[in-house]
């Protein structure tokens, strides 16, 4: 006992921690964390940059496509030399990423022919719709304007081109009638809310008893602002389908004037792409000399594909012998225009591919490449 007291007195004098028990008693194993782990956070799992991992992960966010967002977070203060100005410690605003030059992009206009009971067999919509989607995907356009997508055709096209891993988003101006759909490639374009979108009614100058009244009735022009993600260039995109019939030029002129007004009012300061079925060809025999196209050109629009002389079969966009074989007439009814200035167009093309022995529509798809002007 006396020896034990001496030992305890010596330990206290040296400032050492007291023993848990006298003699040969062992330390309780529970005094050490299980598995040799330490309660300190010094050894917490770290990601590659030395920061504690974010257990929530990186959730997808629509803002990922917004300009100016930093590609990642970095701590630039580590190892930095500080000066005596305390204001330097204040966080500054994020600097927007510098826009890249505009890369060429492909535009397509396609009248897909509305579903109708008049079309049977291979001409029926349910036999054609897969081929219509296939032609769009095969041509890989970045912007597509579709006409006559009525009676459920719009739903079929949207299902075939958007959602999941499919490449397009869509502006659907209406869920009824014959909406002038505008599809755009998700990796290249985004909706520009500052420009907006619309679906404007086009005037019908005829009385109800006039033979052209039904041809001009219910026509609309859809328009939407699309922003090219890399360059941040914003485009006003217009998709329209105006009055048909060789005798109905007055209706087309009035509707072209309305489209011109849309281009002028909605597209101030923007580059423009206007497309659609304009049901006229100033170089075709039936409507030779009609001014519909020149009205659109007076809005500062330029044809993406132009030619001189009478339209021939190789230049026609309407398939004149779609059902009744034997070419009857040649007309360029489907057009792509652009505003010129900062942009120009190249590589016009007409897709005449067939499926099941016919073209997927009685109109051919028309394409052009839009690029920055030199």
HUHUGI-V325561 format. One record per run of one state. SS is the DSSP state (helix for helix, strand for strand, loop for the rest). FROM is the first residue (numbers start at 1). TO is the last residue. If there is no record, write none. Layout:
SS_FROM_TO ; SS_FROM_TO
This chain:
loop_1_1 ; helix_2_14 ; loop_15_28 ; helix_29_31 ; loop_32_33 ; helix_34_36 ; loop_37_40 ; helix_41_43 ; loop_44_45 ; strand_46_46 ; loop_47_51 ; strand_52_52 ; loop_53_61 ; helix_62_65 ; loop_66_85 ; helix_86_89 ; loop_90_104 ; strand_105_111 ; loop_112_120 ; helix_121_123 ; loop_124_124 ; helix_125_139 ; loop_140_142 ; strand_143_147 ; loop_148_152 ; helix_153_161 ; strand_162_162 ; loop_163_167 ; strand_168_171 ; loop_172_180 ; strand_181_185 ; loop_186_188 ; strand_189_191 ; loop_192_196 ; strand_197_201 ; loop_202_212 ; helix_213_216 ; loop_217_219 ; strand_220_228 ; loop_229_233 ; strand_234_241 ; loop_242_248 ; helix_249_266 ; loop_267_270 ; strand_271_277 ; loop_278_291 ; helix_292_297 ; loop_298_301 ; strand_302_303 ; loop_304_312 ; helix_313_315 ; loop_316_317 ; strand_318_318 ; loop_319_333 ; strand_334_338 ; loop_339_342 ; strand_343_351 ; loop_352_354 ; strand_355_355 ; loop_356_357 ; strand_358_358 ; loop_359_362 ; strand_363_363 ; loop_364_364 ; strand_365_372 ; loop_373_374
